[in-house]
Amino acid sequence: MDGYIGVWAAEPSLCDAGAWTFERDRLETTGGVRCDIVDLEPGAGGWAMDVACSAEGERRPGRLTLVALDASTARTLSVSGGPFAGPVTLTRCNRSGH
């Protein structure tokens, strides 16, 4: 179950310049955060990830929780933990970037 893989943004207008990219083994934000996914645990409605994240030159281990807020369409994702101060809600960007 890889429903988190893709390009996401806090709002559709940020899909071109401000998106987050989730790959099977990595997360990158345009804000300079890069997390390598060390371990992935799928769960009911989301995923728990052990990560090693780099931000501002420091690399730290952490744990991210991703929750699909609309499991039927997989268009909205809540991200919490790791280097992020609080839950961040992201919307999936389509292929054209909007």
SEGU-39145 format. One record per residue: x, y, z of N, C-alpha, C in turn. Coordinates in nm, 3 decimals. Example, Ala and Ser with C-alpha at 12.3 -4.5 7.8 and 13.67 -1.06 7.14 Angstrom:
2
<pado n_px="1.319" n_py="-0.569" n_pz="0.780" ca_px="1.230" ca_py="-0.450" ca_pz="0.780" c_px="1.320" c_py="-0.330" c_pz="0.780"/>
<pado n_px="1.285" n_py="-0.225" n_pz="0.708" ca_px="1.367" ca_py="-0.106" ca_pz="0.714" c_px="1.290" c_py="0.003" c_pz="0.787"/>
***
This chain:
98
<pado n_px="0.084" n_py="-0.119" n_pz="0.000" ca_px="0.000" ca_py="0.000" ca_pz="0.000" c_px="0.088" c_py="0.124" c_pz="0.000"/>
<pado n_px="0.100" n_py="0.189" n_pz="-0.113" ca_px="0.190" ca_py="0.303" ca_pz="-0.127" c_px="0.114" c_py="0.430" c_pz="-0.161"/>
<pado n_px="-0.003" n_py="0.450" n_pz="-0.102" ca_px="-0.086" ca_py="0.564" ca_pz="-0.134" c_px="-0.025" c_py="0.698" c_pz="-0.098"/>
<pado n_px="0.083" n_py="0.699" n_pz="-0.021" ca_px="0.149" ca_py="0.824" ca_pz="0.015" c_px="0.245" c_py="0.872" c_pz="-0.094"/>
<pado n_px="0.285" n_py="0.785" n_pz="-0.185" ca_px="0.383" ca_py="0.820" ca_pz="-0.288" c_px="0.322" c_py="0.920" c_pz="-0.385"/>
<pado n_px="0.395" n_py="1.027" n_pz="-0.410" ca_px="0.349" ca_py="1.129" ca_pz="-0.503" c_px="0.393" c_py="1.268" c_pz="-0.459"/>
<pado n_px="0.334" n_py="1.367" n_pz="-0.522" ca_px="0.364" ca_py="1.507" ca_pz="-0.495" c_px="0.245" c_py="1.567" c_pz="-0.421"/>
<pado n_px="0.275" n_py="1.636" n_pz="-0.310" ca_px="0.172" ca_py="1.690" ca_pz="-0.220" c_px="0.206" c_py="1.835" c_pz="-0.187"/>
<pado n_px="0.105" n_py="1.915" n_pz="-0.155" ca_px="0.128" ca_py="2.053" ca_pz="-0.115" c_px="0.023" c_py="2.095" c_pz="-0.013"/>
<pado n_px="0.057" n_py="2.198" n_pz="0.065" ca_px="-0.036" ca_py="2.248" ca_pz="0.166" c_px="-0.160" c_py="2.309" c_pz="0.104"/>
<pado n_px="-0.148" n_py="2.357" n_pz="-0.018" ca_px="-0.263" ca_py="2.406" ca_pz="-0.095" c_px="-0.230" c_py="2.393" c_pz="-0.243"/>
<pado n_px="-0.329" n_py="2.380" n_pz="-0.328" ca_px="-0.304" ca_py="2.356" ca_pz="-0.470" c_px="-0.212" c_py="2.458" c_pz="-0.536"/>
<pado n_px="-0.216" n_py="2.583" n_pz="-0.493" ca_px="-0.131" ca_py="2.686" ca_pz="-0.554" c_px="0.017" c_py="2.663" c_pz="-0.528"/>
<pado n_px="0.051" n_py="2.576" n_pz="-0.433" ca_px="0.191" ca_py="2.546" ca_pz="-0.401" c_px="0.244" c_py="2.423" c_pz="-0.474"/>
<pado n_px="0.164" n_py="2.363" n_pz="-0.559" ca_px="0.208" ca_py="2.241" ca_pz="-0.628" c_px="0.329" c_py="2.266" c_pz="-0.718"/>
<pado n_px="0.340" n_py="2.383" n_pz="-0.777" ca_px="0.453" ca_py="2.411" ca_pz="-0.866" c_px="0.579" c_py="2.450" c_pz="-0.789"/>
<pado n_px="0.565" n_py="2.527" n_pz="-0.682" ca_px="0.682" ca_py="2.574" ca_pz="-0.608" c_px="0.649" c_py="2.571" c_pz="-0.459"/>
<pado n_px="0.658" n_py="2.456" n_pz="-0.399" ca_px="0.628" ca_py="2.444" ca_pz="-0.258" c_px="0.578" c_py="2.306" c_pz="-0.222"/>
<pado n_px="0.593" n_py="2.214" n_pz="-0.314" ca_px="0.539" ca_py="2.079" ca_pz="-0.294" c_px="0.637" c_py="1.990" c_pz="-0.217"/>
<pado n_px="0.581" n_py="1.889" n_pz="-0.156" ca_px="0.656" ca_py="1.782" ca_pz="-0.091" c_px="0.653" c_py="1.662" c_pz="-0.184"/>
<pado n_px="0.763" n_py="1.591" n_pz="-0.196" ca_px="0.769" ca_py="1.472" ca_pz="-0.279" c_px="0.795" c_py="1.350" c_pz="-0.191"/>
<pado n_px="0.701" n_py="1.258" n_pz="-0.196" ca_px="0.716" ca_py="1.130" ca_pz="-0.125" c_px="0.749" c_py="1.022" c_pz="-0.226"/>
<pado n_px="0.858" n_py="0.952" n_pz="-0.203" ca_px="0.892" ca_py="0.833" ca_pz="-0.280" c_px="0.885" c_py="0.715" c_pz="-0.184"/>
<pado n_px="0.903" n_py="0.597" n_pz="-0.234" ca_px="0.893" ca_py="0.478" ca_pz="-0.151" c_px="0.989" c_py="0.484" c_pz="-0.031"/>
<pado n_px="1.108" n_py="0.541" n_pz="-0.050" ca_px="1.208" ca_py="0.540" ca_pz="0.055" c_px="1.258" c_py="0.678" c_pz="0.096"/>
<pado n_px="1.187" n_py="0.785" n_pz="0.054" ca_px="1.237" ca_py="0.919" ca_pz="0.083" c_px="1.125" c_py="1.022" c_pz="0.077"/>
<pado n_px="1.141" n_py="1.129" n_pz="0.154" ca_px="1.054" ca_py="1.246" ca_pz="0.153" c_px="1.142" c_py="1.368" c_pz="0.138"/>
<pado n_px="1.104" n_py="1.459" n_pz="0.049" ca_px="1.175" ca_py="1.586" ca_pz="0.035" c_px="1.076" c_py="1.700" c_pz="0.030"/>
<pado n_px="1.108" n_py="1.809" n_pz="0.101" ca_px="1.026" ca_py="1.929" ca_pz="0.095" c_px="1.105" c_py="2.038" c_pz="0.025"/>
<pado n_px="1.035" n_py="2.136" n_pz="-0.030" ca_px="1.105" ca_py="2.248" ca_pz="-0.092" c_px="1.169" c_py="2.337" c_pz="0.014"/>
<pado n_px="1.133" n_py="2.317" n_pz="0.140" ca_px="1.192" ca_py="2.392" ca_pz="0.249" c_px="1.326" c_py="2.337" c_pz="0.295"/>
<pado n_px="1.377" n_py="2.236" n_pz="0.227" ca_px="1.509" ca_py="2.185" ca_pz="0.259" c_px="1.513" c_py="2.067" c_pz="0.353"/>
<pado n_px="1.400" n_py="2.006" n_pz="0.382" ca_px="1.398" ca_py="1.887" ca_pz="0.467" c_px="1.402" c_py="1.764" c_pz="0.377"/>
<pado n_px="1.491" n_py="1.672" n_pz="0.412" ca_px="1.498" ca_py="1.544" ca_pz="0.342" c_px="1.498" c_py="1.433" c_pz="0.446"/>
<pado n_px="1.407" n_py="1.340" n_pz="0.430" ca_px="1.398" ca_py="1.227" ca_pz="0.522" c_px="1.413" c_py="1.097" c_pz="0.444"/>
<pado n_px="1.503" n_py="1.013" n_pz="0.490" ca_px="1.513" ca_py="0.878" ca_pz="0.436" c_px="1.423" c_py="0.790" c_pz="0.520"/>
<pado n_px="1.337" n_py="0.712" n_pz="0.456" ca_px="1.246" ca_py="0.624" ca_pz="0.527" c_px="1.320" c_py="0.494" c_pz="0.557"/>
<pado n_px="1.343" n_py="0.470" n_pz="0.684" ca_px="1.421" ca_py="0.355" ca_pz="0.730" c_px="1.331" c_py="0.233" c_pz="0.746"/>
<pado n_px="1.210" n_py="0.255" n_pz="0.799" ca_px="1.115" ca_py="0.146" ca_pz="0.820" c_px="0.975" c_py="0.201" c_pz="0.801"/>
<pado n_px="0.888" n_py="0.121" n_pz="0.744" ca_px="0.751" ca_py="0.163" ca_pz="0.713" c_px="0.654" c_py="0.060" c_pz="0.767"/>
<pado n_px="0.555" n_py="0.106" n_pz="0.841" ca_px="0.452" ca_py="0.019" ca_pz="0.896" c_px="0.315" c_py="0.067" c_pz="0.848"/>
<pado n_px="0.257" n_py="-0.001" n_pz="0.749" ca_px="0.120" ca_py="0.036" ca_pz="0.709" c_px="0.023" c_py="0.004" c_pz="0.821"/>
<pado n_px="-0.077" n_py="0.088" n_pz="0.835" ca_px="-0.179" ca_py="0.064" ca_pz="0.936" c_px="-0.315" c_py="0.104" c_pz="0.881"/>
<pado n_px="-0.414" n_py="0.094" n_pz="0.965" ca_px="-0.550" ca_py="0.130" ca_pz="0.925" c_px="-0.555" c_py="0.281" c_pz="0.896"/>
<pado n_px="-0.568" n_py="0.316" n_pz="0.771" ca_px="-0.584" ca_py="0.456" ca_pz="0.732" c_px="-0.456" c_py="0.536" c_pz="0.723"/>
<pado n_px="-0.339" n_py="0.469" n_pz="0.730" ca_px="-0.216" ca_py="0.547" ca_pz="0.721" c_px="-0.091" c_py="0.464" c_pz="0.733"/>
<pado n_px="0.017" n_py="0.532" n_pz="0.771" ca_px="0.148" ca_py="0.471" ca_pz="0.778" c_px="0.226" c_py="0.532" c_pz="0.893"/>
<pado n_px="0.309" n_py="0.452" n_pz="0.958" ca_px="0.406" ca_py="0.500" ca_pz="1.055" c_px="0.543" c_py="0.473" c_pz="0.995"/>
<pado n_px="0.629" n_py="0.571" n_pz="1.003" ca_px="0.760" ca_py="0.561" ca_pz="0.939" c_px="0.871" c_py="0.598" c_pz="1.036"/>
<pado n_px="0.972" n_py="0.513" n_pz="1.047" ca_px="1.095" ca_py="0.552" ca_pz="1.113" c_px="1.178" c_py="0.620" c_pz="1.006"/>
<pado n_px="1.227" n_py="0.739" n_pz="1.037" ca_px="1.298" ca_py="0.819" ca_pz="0.938" c_px="1.429" c_py="0.872" c_pz="0.995"/>
<pado n_px="1.518" n_py="0.909" n_pz="0.905" ca_px="1.638" ca_py="0.985" ca_pz="0.937" c_px="1.630" c_py="1.110" c_pz="0.852"/>
<pado n_px="1.611" n_py="1.225" n_pz="0.919" ca_px="1.585" ca_py="1.350" ca_pz="0.847" c_px="1.701" c_py="1.448" c_pz="0.860"/>
<pado n_px="1.727" n_py="1.519" n_pz="0.753" ca_px="1.825" ca_py="1.626" ca_pz="0.751" c_px="1.751" c_py="1.757" c_pz="0.730"/>
<pado n_px="1.779" n_py="1.852" n_pz="0.816" ca_px="1.724" ca_py="1.987" ca_pz="0.803" c_px="1.827" c_py="2.083" c_pz="0.861"/>
<pado n_px="1.861" n_py="2.186" n_pz="0.786" ca_px="1.959" ca_py="2.284" ca_pz="0.830" c_px="2.091" c_py="2.218" c_pz="0.867"/>
<pado n_px="2.131" n_py="2.116" n_pz="0.790" ca_px="2.260" ca_py="2.052" ca_pz="0.808" c_px="2.268" c_py="1.944" c_pz="0.914"/>
<pado n_px="2.167" n_py="1.928" n_pz="0.998" ca_px="2.169" ca_py="1.826" ca_pz="1.101" c_px="2.084" c_py="1.707" c_pz="1.060"/>
<pado n_px="2.136" n_py="1.587" n_pz="1.085" ca_px="2.062" ca_py="1.464" ca_pz="1.054" c_px="2.017" c_py="1.401" c_pz="1.184"/>
<pado n_px="1.885" n_py="1.377" n_pz="1.195" ca_px="1.830" ca_py="1.322" ca_pz="1.319" c_px="1.731" c_py="1.211" c_pz="1.288"/>
<pado n_px="1.728" n_py="1.110" n_pz="1.375" ca_px="1.625" ca_py="1.007" ca_pz="1.361" c_px="1.492" c_py="1.061" c_pz="1.411"/>
<pado n_px="1.384" n_py="1.001" n_pz="1.364" ca_px="1.252" ca_py="1.042" ca_pz="1.410" c_px="1.147" c_py="0.943" c_pz="1.364"/>
<pado n_px="1.024" n_py="0.978" n_pz="1.392" ca_px="0.911" ca_py="0.893" ca_pz="1.351" c_px="0.803" c_py="0.983" c_pz="1.295"/>
<pado n_px="0.759" n_py="0.952" n_pz="1.175" ca_px="0.651" ca_py="1.024" ca_pz="1.110" c_px="0.525" c_py="0.939" c_pz="1.110"/>
<pado n_px="0.412" n_py="1.005" n_pz="1.123" ca_px="0.283" ca_py="0.940" ca_pz="1.110" c_px="0.209" c_py="1.008" c_pz="0.996"/>
<pado n_px="0.166" n_py="0.929" n_pz="0.900" ca_px="0.087" ca_py="0.979" ca_pz="0.787" c_px="-0.051" c_py="0.919" c_pz="0.798"/>
<pado n_px="-0.152" n_py="1.003" n_pz="0.788" ca_px="-0.290" ca_py="0.957" ca_pz="0.796" c_px="-0.364" c_py="1.007" c_pz="0.673"/>
<pado n_px="-0.425" n_py="0.916" n_pz="0.599" ca_px="-0.509" ca_py="0.954" ca_pz="0.484" c_px="-0.641" c_py="1.004" c_pz="0.540"/>
<pado n_px="-0.669" n_py="1.133" n_pz="0.521" ca_px="-0.789" ca_py="1.193" ca_pz="0.578" c_px="-0.914" c_py="1.158" c_pz="0.499"/>
<pado n_px="-0.895" n_py="1.112" n_pz="0.376" ca_px="-1.006" ca_py="1.069" ca_pz="0.291" c_px="-0.965" c_py="0.940" c_pz="0.222"/>
<pado n_px="-0.965" n_py="0.834" n_pz="0.297" ca_px="-0.911" ca_py="0.705" ca_pz="0.251" c_px="-0.968" c_py="0.659" c_pz="0.117"/>
<pado n_px="-1.091" n_py="0.696" n_pz="0.086" ca_px="-1.152" ca_py="0.648" ca_pz="-0.038" c_px="-1.090" c_py="0.711" c_pz="-0.163"/>
<pado n_px="-1.039" n_py="0.834" n_pz="-0.152" ca_px="-0.982" ca_py="0.900" ca_pz="-0.269" c_px="-0.832" c_py="0.926" c_pz="-0.258"/>
<pado n_px="-0.775" n_py="0.915" n_pz="-0.139" ca_px="-0.633" ca_py="0.938" ca_pz="-0.114" c_px="-0.588" c_py="1.074" c_pz="-0.168"/>
<pado n_px="-0.665" n_py="1.178" n_pz="-0.140" ca_px="-0.632" ca_py="1.313" ca_pz="-0.188" c_px="-0.580" c_py="1.405" c_pz="-0.077"/>
<pado n_px="-0.600" n_py="1.368" n_pz="0.049" ca_px="-0.558" ca_py="1.453" ca_pz="0.161" c_px="-0.483" c_py="1.368" c_pz="0.262"/>
<pado n_px="-0.371" n_py="1.423" n_pz="0.309" ca_px="-0.280" ca_py="1.349" ca_pz="0.396" c_px="-0.240" c_py="1.438" c_pz="0.512"/>
<pado n_px="-0.242" n_py="1.384" n_pz="0.632" ca_px="-0.192" ca_py="1.455" ca_pz="0.749" c_px="-0.057" c_py="1.395" c_pz="0.787"/>
<pado n_px="0.043" n_py="1.481" n_pz="0.804" ca_px="0.178" ca_py="1.438" ca_pz="0.839" c_px="0.213" c_py="1.498" c_pz="0.975"/>
<pado n_px="0.258" n_py="1.414" n_pz="1.068" ca_px="0.301" ca_py="1.465" ca_pz="1.198" c_px="0.425" c_py="1.389" c_pz="1.244"/>
<pado n_px="0.498" n_py="1.452" n_pz="1.334" ca_px="0.619" ca_py="1.392" ca_pz="1.388" c_px="0.743" c_py="1.432" c_pz="1.313"/>
<pado n_px="0.853" n_py="1.364" n_pz="1.345" ca_px="0.980" ca_py="1.395" ca_pz="1.280" c_px="1.019" c_py="1.540" c_pz="1.300"/>
<pado n_px="1.070" n_py="1.606" n_pz="1.198" ca_px="1.115" ca_py="1.745" ca_pz="1.212" c_px="1.003" c_py="1.849" c_pz="1.201"/>
<pado n_px="0.880" n_py="1.805" n_pz="1.187" ca_px="0.769" ca_py="1.897" ca_pz="1.165" c_px="0.702" c_py="1.932" c_pz="1.298"/>
<pado n_px="0.682" n_py="2.061" n_pz="1.323" ca_px="0.635" ca_py="2.111" ca_pz="1.452" c_px="0.497" c_py="2.056" c_pz="1.490"/>
<pado n_px="0.409" n_py="2.043" n_pz="1.395" ca_px="0.275" ca_py="1.995" ca_pz="1.426" c_px="0.219" c_py="1.924" c_pz="1.305"/>
<pado n_px="0.098" n_py="1.877" n_pz="1.314" ca_px="0.041" ca_py="1.813" ca_pz="1.195" c_px="0.036" c_py="1.910" c_pz="1.077"/>
<pado n_px="0.074" n_py="1.860" n_pz="0.962" ca_px="0.068" ca_py="1.935" ca_pz="0.838" c_px="-0.031" c_py="1.863" c_pz="0.747"/>
<pado n_px="-0.128" n_py="1.935" n_pz="0.695" ca_px="-0.225" ca_py="1.874" ca_pz="0.605" c_px="-0.184" c_py="1.905" c_pz="0.462"/>
<pado n_px="-0.173" n_py="1.800" n_pz="0.382" ca_px="-0.130" ca_py="1.813" ca_pz="0.243" c_px="-0.238" c_py="1.759" c_pz="0.149"/>
<pado n_px="-0.245" n_py="1.818" n_pz="0.031" ca_px="-0.337" ca_py="1.773" ca_pz="-0.075" c_px="-0.253" c_py="1.722" c_pz="-0.190"/>
<pado n_px="-0.295" n_py="1.611" n_pz="-0.248" ca_px="-0.221" ca_py="1.552" ca_pz="-0.359" c_px="-0.227" c_py="1.647" c_pz="-0.480"/>
<pado n_px="-0.111" n_py="1.668" n_pz="-0.541" ca_px="-0.101" ca_py="1.748" ca_pz="-0.663" c_px="-0.123" c_py="1.652" c_pz="-0.782"/>
<pado n_px="-0.193" n_py="1.697" n_pz="-0.884" ca_px="-0.209" ca_py="1.611" ca_pz="-0.999" c_px="-0.086" c_py="1.623" c_pz="-1.089"/>
<pado n_px="-0.079" n_py="1.547" n_pz="-1.194" ca_px="0.040" ca_py="1.541" ca_pz="-1.279" c_px="0.075" c_py="1.672" c_pz="-1.345"/>
<pado n_px="-0.022" n_py="1.756" n_pz="-1.373" ca_px="0.010" ca_py="1.884" ca_pz="-1.437" c_px="0.058" c_py="1.985" c_pz="-1.334"/>
<pado n_px="0.055" n_py="1.948" n_pz="-1.204" ca_px="0.108" ca_py="2.036" ca_pz="-1.102" c_px="0.006" c_py="2.121" c_pz="-1.032"/>
<pado n_px="-0.124" n_py="2.106" n_pz="-1.064" ca_px="-0.228" ca_py="2.188" ca_pz="-0.998" c_px="-0.337" c_py="2.100" c_pz="-0.944"/>
***
